[in-house]
Amino acid sequence: MAKIKVIRDDRIEALLPQKTFMPVVATTRDGRQHVVEVSNPLGHPDNPMHDRHIEEKFSSLVEPALGKSRCAAALDTWWRLEETIGVSAAMQLLEN
């Protein structure tokens, strides 16, 4: 983290909220630069997440802590939250 610099760019800020633009520049020890630019990343209103994206993100964050089967059960419950056990009980499924 000590090697990361975040620099505010007023030109990019002026695009918000209609457009989100994130240029990332990585500089290697020998001075070479690698640039990646992302416009309207996944989750932006112009690039919405679909159910599979939400499931992938949920699983990537929860499965390492709870294991595959508990993660799948929690995800199933959260998808059906309105028709199942309620928020408090669903939160308990995420406890480690």
Secondary structure as UniProt FT lines:
FT   TURN            2..3
FT   HELIX           10..13
FT   TURN            14..18
FT   STRAND          21..27
FT   TURN            29..30
FT   STRAND          33..39
FT   TURN            42..43
FT   TURN            45..46
FT   HELIX           51..66
FT   HELIX           68..79
FT   HELIX           81..83
FT   TURN            84..85
FT   HELIX           87..92
FT   TURN            93..94
//
